[in-house]
Amino acid sequence: MANPLEGYRVLDVTTWFQSLATRMLADLGAEVIKIEPQHSGGDPVRGVVSQAELQTGKKQRNVAFEHGNCNKKSITLDLRKPKGREVLYKLVEKSDVFVHNLRSEPATRLGLDYATVSQHNPRLIYSECSAWGPKGPGADRAAYDRMAMARSGIMTIAGEPGAPPSYINGAIADHTGANMAAFGIVLGLLMREKFGIGQQVESSLLGSMVHLMSLNVETKVITNNEIARYARAKAPNPMWNEYRCQDDKWISLGMLQSDRYWHSFCQALEIGDVGENPRFANIRERAKNNVVLIKILDEVFASRPRHEWIDRMDARGDLIFEPVNSFADLVEDPQVMANNYITEYEHPTYGKTRMVGCPIHFNANSTSVIKLPPPQLGEHTEQVLQEILGYSWDDIIHLKDEGVI
């Protein structure tokens, strides 16, 4: 079956987790050619050592690199050299998209700025994934995911009141930025199809995080109030909260319009007397007496294992709740599996390997699959030079001898 981006060629000069933007394009059918420097060992994420390896001393698979680079080809080019840039520009002529996350100064120095690159293909969609956006006094500051999370404000809303700023593991800002970059690239391709123009598409970690946090941000700028952190034991709506069960597993209640569910909820928990107590008669009364009610619910939920509470509340048919999954739970979750949110492919070295699949599904003539393992550094250099640019073996040998590839 055809994929949505089949037939598009993407040149990928991204590093670290911004490579996820181009992996998303690759998963949807685009041919992505990852361009890496041979002299420095390629994308720095190739050298990432996991926390598990640091703690145990045992060699681990480089999940960080695999995560962002499945379905890609890798070529090595020394873009510091004129002949390296010459090869790049020839590839630009035959490509649809060019993506990088360099700061503006090194991008310009290497001849990778939009003004230079677009001369070789005016229809090119040129994507610049920056940290802070193209304008402002800090536009060219270096950054990693943690810096963007810090500056975005998200660290101040995680955790309980009075807790120090909390970093959320998993490169949240990098992933949010990569998602927005991929979205911008697809929009750029759509505009090119409609209007026949190429253009520069800019996205940033900070801008993406501001957008992710837009409800919090707009609450501040419109009302001058902030959506405050609150302690679980003092949640204003006890039915919009988490509770620990007897087996030390947690359950999350999501009954925002709690009056609709209160009596059914109390029947499921067999606490009819609590349901009839005037102190808990409606959402306002429950908010006034929230601390007392949460203590009651803590004791109730602690009396049975989580699966029993799930069965009891499921039997009511009208309650909104879910288990708080660990990642061990998540990767076996039947909803995750049924929708192919985690998929499987055959890695040539490690065999069957599970990876996160594309969360977007199409109902006609399209599929998102992992076909290629993450490439070895420069694995496809000769193939790309021969098949796309028509270089001879003599040409390739000369480039190798000169340290260009």
C-alpha positions, -999 to +999 in steps of 0.1 A: +000+000+000+011+036-006+023+058+022+014+094+025+049+107+019+061+082-006+081+098-034+094+127-012+131+128-005+144+144+028+179+155+036+184+152+073+212+172+090+196+169+125+213+156+156+201+144+190+164+139+194+154+164+167+161+135+144+127+122+155+111+148+132+126+131+102+119+096+115+083+105+116+085+115+079+104+083+072+078+061+089+052+077+066+071+068+035+096+095+028+131+086+018+153+102+045+190+105+039+208+113+072+240+133+065+266+129+092+303+140+098+327+111+096+354+130+115+334+134+147+317+100+147+284+112+133+253+123+152+264+127+188+235+105+200+254+075+185+277+078+215+250+081+242+255+058+271+222+048+289+216+052+326+213+014+329+248+010+314+263+036+337+247+019+367+255-017+358+286-013+336+270-037+311+268-027+274+233-018+264+217-012+230+217+025+220+179+030+222+184+067+220+198+065+185+175+037+173+146+057+186+152+087+162+167+070+132+148+039+120+138+039+083+167+062+073+198+060+052+231+074+064+259+090+044+290+107+056+300+142+043+325+166+056+306+198+051+336+219+062+351+211+028+340+227-005+337+193-022+315+181+007+292+210+002+292+204-035+279+169-030+253+183-006+240+209-030+237+182-057+215+162-034+195+194-026+187+197-063+171+162-062+153+165-029+121+180-015+130+188+021+161+199+039+161+197+077+187+209+103+189+220+139+221+239+139+224+273+154+224+301+128+261+309+130+275+274+122+247+269+097+258+300+078+295+292+081+289+257+066+268+271+038+236+255+052+216+287+056+183+291+037+196+318+013+225+296+002+207+262+001+176+274-017+197+287-046+201+251-056+164+243-054+139+271-051+111+246-045+128+232-015+111+230+019+138+241+042+131+233+079+151+250+107+146+234+141+160+259+165+160+260+203+147+295+210+133+308+177+150+330+150+147+364+168+155+379+202+187+383+223+190+346+230+183+332+195+217+316+191+221+302+226+230+265+228+203+243+244+192+208+252+158+195+261+163+203+298+169+239+290+137+243+270+117+225+297+131+249+322+124+280+303+089+269+292+076+268+328+066+232+327+090+224+355+070+246+379+037+228+374+049+192+379+047+178+414+031+192+445+030+227+459+063+238+474+083+211+455+114+222+437+112+225+398+108+190+385+124+177+352+102+152+334+123+123+320+119+113+283+130+144+263+096+160+263+107+193+248+127+176+221+098+154+212+074+183+212+097+203+190+102+174+166+065+169+163+060+206+154+089+205+130+073+175+112+040+192+111+056+224+096+073+203+069+041+186+059+024+220+058+052+234+037+049+205+012+011+211+011+016+248+003+041+238-024+016+215-040-011+243-039+010+273-048+042+259-064+065+276-039+093+264-017+100+282+016+117+282+049+098+267+078+110+276+113+101+258+145+117+258+179+118+239+212+106+270+231+078+278+208+066+242+207+066+241+245+047+274+248+021+259+224+020+226+245+014+247+276-010+271+259-039+266+284-015+275+312-001+305+293-034+319+281-048+316+317-020+338+328-021+364+300-059+366+300-068+365+337-034+372+353-039+340+373-020+308+371-032+272+371-017+263+404-002+230+416-022+213+443-014+185+467-031+152+459-044+151+495-061+184+490-074+181+454-103+205+450-123+178+432-117+144+449-131+127+419-104+142+397-075+126+416-053+095+420-056+068+447-033+040+458-049+005+459-041-024+482-015-039+458+004-006+457-009+002+423-026+035+415-059+044+398-068+078+383-103+092+385-114+115+357-149+126+367-145+164+361-183+169+362-185+150+394-222+155+402-231+133+373-212+104+387-213+108+424-240+083+434-230+057+408-194+060+421-204+056+457-224+025+447-194+010+429-173+015+460-201+004+484-200+036+504-237+045+502-235+063+535-208+086+522-229+093+491-258+105+512-237+126+536-248+163+531-211+174+534-205+157+500-239+164+483-225+183+453-193+195+438-191+226+459-197+208+492-171+182+482-147+210+475-152+225+509-147+191+526-122+177+501-095+168+527-120+147+547-134+130+516-099+122+501-090+105+534-121+084+532-114+074+496-078+067+504-089+041+530-115+026+507-092+022+477-065+008+500-089-021+510-088-039+476-063-045+448-066-023+417-080-050+394-110-054+417-118-017+417-115-016+379-140-045+376-164-029+401-163+005+384-164-010+349-196-028+359-213+005+364-207+014+328-208+052+334-176+060+354-145+076+340-113+062+354-081+045+342-051+026+358-020+047+363+003+026+341+039+020+347+058+016+315+058-022+321+020-019+321+019+004+291+039-018+267+014-046+273-017-025+274-044-041+252-054-007+238-018+001+228-014-033+212-048-033+193-040+001+177-004-007+168+009+022+189+038-002+195+049-021+164+075-048+157+101-053+130+130-076+123+163-060+133+192-077+113+213-080+144+189-082+174+159-099+158+124-090+166+124-055+180+094-035+193+093+002+186+067+030+189+046+032+157+029+062+141-001+072+162-019+085+130-039+059+110-053+063+075-082+041+063-072+039+026-041+028+008-016+037+034+004+022+062+032+032+086+058+006+092+094+002+102+113-012+072+149-002+079+169-005+111+188+026+122+217+029+098+254+024+106+274+055+101+279+061+064+262+028+055+245+042+024+272+066+012+282+048-019+246+038-028+233+074-026+263+088-046+259+062-073+221+058-075+210+094-069+239+115-082+254+091-107+290+091-093+314+065-105+335+043-083+365+064-093+347+095-081+338+079-048+374+067-043+387+102-049+362+116-024+373+091+002+410+098-004+403+135+002+384+129+034+351+143+020+332+111+027 
